Amino acid sequence: MGRSNQNISQYMKILNYWLGYNFLLIIASNLPHWPVPLLPWINCSLYFLIAVVSFTIFKANAYNKEIYFNIFITFLLFSLGIVSIFIGENYSFGNDYIGWYVYEYRKIGLAFLLSFTVIYIGVKKIWGCKSVALNYIFTALIIMPFFLVLFKDFLLDKDFLFKTHYVLLYKNLFLFKLLPLLFICLYGLVSLKYDRPMGEYTNSTMAIFFLILGQELFSYYSSIRKIIIIQIDQFILTISLILLLVVLLKKVAYILSEIGKFYEALLQGHHKELEPLVELRSKKGLLTFRFFLYYLDYRRNFFLFVVILFALGINIVNLPLFLKLNIFLISLFFLIIVLYFSRLYSRYFQR
């Protein structure tokens, strides 16, 4: 029972980090920014949630855990990329030149990170080397020549982006994203021919990365051809991110279970630490309800949830920006007070 509560506490941390990030998003949405539809905000929130779940897998010492560290860094920076919409002369800070510069150049950096993450998984599967350092070096040797050939002009000349009217940038991004797609295909072929363990749900992760990369290629192609797609790419991205999140959460549930810990340790070669296990099937129908009750049992979780709902309600109501910010700050102040006395209360009864 104690171990079960400890596992549920991991989900509590994930949920609290995500709610805290969304609280910051709600506050930031009231600041002057570029006109942005709803879907990109949702995708940004999903980016952060995927990053937190990936970090949880990494901390749990999963087999091939560096894969999930790469995913964590990539999607964390994706979630922070929303800062670019607040840069501009009529917005929160900076000017239009800096705003477009940051907005477009962040695409190059994020394209590199996502491609590196995918190619690393492919390299590990194809090469079969157990050395993490060698896999990183080999991945860098594969990706860097393509990256430098396609983007050296953008990196050496800060005004090159504006001279080409962005068309060349999107063409090069399109060509660059074909490389990780190739490695996903090679990963699939090697998986059929060789039985090299990569850890539970890695195949599903690569399949979803194929969808994400395909969506980005579709977006770049429509930009090059000036095709109006009316957020179709964002909708596809939302579905892909939700699928990736489901797979990662299943990975978390697996590695926190007794069976998962057993086989993860077996894959890592920790034979002396293993004991025979008997799988016990949980009542999945009651799992969601139990999780909700457990969440409400923690007062700090409950109050944070209430503050998020309160913040959403204030954001919907048409109030002046200054008044909204003051209400947010007052709510945050009361939340801190509640957390403080809740901590004192729990310590008192622990004695």
N, C-alpha and C positions, 0 to 999 in steps of 0.2 A: 504493500500500500504506500509506504514511504517513497519507494522508487517511482511509483506511478505519479505521485504528487510532484516529485522532482522533475519528471518528464513534462508534466503539464506546465510547470513553472517556466520551462523553456519557451512554450507557446505564449505564455503571459508576457515574457520579455519581448518576443517578436511583435506581439500585438501592441504593446505599449510604445515601442520605438516607432512603429508605423503610425499610430495615432498621434504621437508627438510631431512627427514629420508633417502629417496632414494639417495639424494645428498651425504649424508655421506656414504651410501653403495657403491656408485660409487668410492668415494675416497678410502675407505677401500679395495675395490677389487683390487687396484693397489699395495697394500702392500703384502709382502710374506705370503702365506697361503696355507693350504692343497688344493689339486686339488678337486674342488667342481663343479658339473654340474650346468646348468642354473636353473633347477626347484627349488632346495633348496633356491637359492637367491630370486626367485619369491615368494616362500612360506614365506620366512622371511619378505619380504615387505608386504605381505598380513596379516601376524601376526600383524605387527605394525598398519596397517590400521584398522583392526578389533579392536585392543586395543583402538585406538583414537575414533572410532565410539561408542564403548561401554562406554567410559568415557563421551561422549556427552549425551548419554541416561541417565547415572547416574546423571550428572549435571542438566538435565532437570526435575529431581524429579519425574521420572517415578514410576509407581506402582511396588513394589518389586525391587526397584532400587539397592539394595545390590547384587542382582543376576548379574547385569551388572558391578558392581564394581569388583566382583570376576572374571568375564570374562576379564575385563580390566587388572587386575594384572597378570592373567595367560598368556594372549597373549602378554603382554608387555615383560614379562620375556622370553617367547618363542622367540620373535624378538631379544632380547639381547643375546640369547644363541649362536648366530653366532660368538661371540667373541672367542669361543673355537677353531675355525679353524685357528686362527692366532698364536696359542701357539705351539711351537716346536723348536728343535735345528736349523733347517734350515729355520725357519719362523720368524715372527715379534718379538716374545719374548718368554722366558721360554725354557723348554726342552721337549723332547718326553714323559718323565714320567709324567710331569705336564699336558701336552697336552691331553694324553689319560685319565688321572685321571679326569680332568675337563670335558672332552667330555662324559665320561660314567656316572659320578656321577650327571651331570646336568640332565640326563635322569631320575634319581630317583626323583630329586626335581620337575621336570616338570610333571612327572607322578602323583606325589602327588597333585600338584596344579590343574591339569585338572580333576583328580578324585574327589577332594574336591568340585570343582565348579559344577560338574554334580550331585554329591550326594546331595549337598545342595539344588539344585532345586527339586530333588526327595523327600527329607525329608520334604521340605515345602509343597509339593503337598500331600504327603501321610499323614503326621502328621496334617497338617492344622493349625499349631500354628502361630499366628501373631507376636510373639516376635522374633525379629531378633537375640538377644543374645542367647535365648534358642535353636533356630534352628542351630546356629553356634556350640554351645556346643554339641548338639545331633549329628550333623554331625561329629564332632571331635571324639566323643565316638565310632561312627561306624567305621571310617576309621583308627584310630590310632592303634587298636589291629592288624589288617591285615597288616598295614604298618610295624610295629615293628617286627612282626613274620617273615615277608619275607625279611626285609632289615637290621635287627639288626646287623648281622655279617658284612655287608658292612659298617655300620656306626661305629662300635666299632673297627674294624681292617682295617686300611687304605690300607693294602696290600692284603686284602682278595680278592679284585677284580682280581688281577693279578694271584693269586693262583688257581682260578677257570676257568681261560681262557675265561671269559665273558659269558660262556654258562649258568651258574646258574643265572647270572643277568638277561638275557633275559627270562629265564623260570619264574623267580619271577615277572618280569614286566608283562609278559603274564598273570599270575595268578592274579596279582593285578588289571589289567585293566578289568578283568571279573566283579569286584565289581560294578563299575559305570555302566557297561552294564546291570547288574541285576536291578539297580535302574531305569534305563531308561525304562526297561520293566515294572517294578512296577508302574512307573509314568503313562505309557500308560494304564495299567489296572485300576488304580484309576481314571484316567480321564474319562473312560467309565462308571464307577459306580457312582462317585461323581462329582458334579458341583462346584468345588472350583476355583474361578477366580485366574489366575496367571499373567494376563496381556496379551496384544496383542502379538502374534508371539512367545510366549514361547514354545508352542507345536512344532512349526517348528524348533526352536533352539535346542530342545532336539532331534528331529529326525536327525538333521545334526550332533550333537554330537555322535549319534549312528554310523554314517558313519565314523567320524574321529576316534573313538575308534576301529571300525572294521578294518580300514586301519592300525592302529598301531598294532593290534593283528596279522594281516597278515604279517606285517613287522617283528615282533618278531618271529613268527613261521618260516618264511623263514630264519632268522638268525640262529635259533636253528637247523633247518634241513639242513642248508647250501644250500638253494635253490637260484639260481641266478634269480632275478626278473626284472633286467634292469630298475630300476626306476618306475616300475608300481605303487608301493606304493606312491611315490612322486606325480605321476600324479593323483592318486585318491585323495590324500590330497589336491592338488591344486583345483580340482573340488569342493571338500567339503568346502574348505575355501571361494571360490567364492560364493557358495550357502549361507554360513553363513553370508558373507558380505552383500549379497542382502537382506537377512532377517533382518539384523540389520539396514540397511539403510531404509528399509520400516518401521521399528519401529521408527526410527528418524523422518521420514516424518509424521508418524501417531501422535506421541506425540507433534510435533510442529504445527500440524493442530488444528483448532478450535474444531472440533469434538473429536480429540484425547485428547486435554486438558480437554474437558468436561468430557469424560468418565474416564480418568485417575484420575481426582479429585473426581469423583463419587465413584470409587473403593477405594480411600483413605479416604472416609468419609467426604470430605470437602463440605457438602451439602449447607452451607450458602454462599459459594463463587460461586455457580453455577447459570447460567442464561440460559434460553431456547435458543437453537441454531438451526439454519437451515443450513443443509449441502449444500455447494456450490461446484459443480463439476468443477475442474480445467481442462483446455485444456491440457491434458497430451502430446499431440503431439508437443506442443510448449515449453514444460517445459525444455527439454534438451538444445534446442537452446537458450532459455532465460538465462539458467544457464551459458552457455558458454559466452554470451555477457556480463552478469553481472560480470563474472570473469575477462574478459579483461578490463572492465571499471575501475578496481582497478589496478593502475599502478604497485604497489608493487607485486601484484599477477602475472601480466604479465611478469615483469622482472625476477621473481623467476622461472617462467615457461621457459623462454628463457635460463636462466643459467643452468637449468636441462638438456635441450636439448643440450646445448653447452657442458656440462660435458659428456653426453653420446657420443657425436661426438668425443671428445678428447679421450675418453676411447677406442673407436673403432679403432682409428688411432694408428698405431704401432710407438709410441714414447718412448724415455727413461723415466724411472720412475721419475727421478728428474725433468725433463722438464714437465711431466704431473702434478706433484704436484705444481710446480710453476704456471702453467697456471690456475689450480684450485684455488689457493690462490689469484691470481690477479683477477680472475672472482669474487670471494667472496668479495674482497675489493671493487670492483666497484659496486657490488650489495648493499653493506652497504651504499656507498655514494649516490646511487640512492634512497634508502629507506629514508635516512636522508633528502635529498632535497625534496622528495615527501611529507614527513611529514610537512616540513616547508611550502611548497606550499599549502597544504590543510588547515593548520592552518591560513594562511594569508587570504584565501578567506572565511573562517568561520567567521572572524571578520566583 
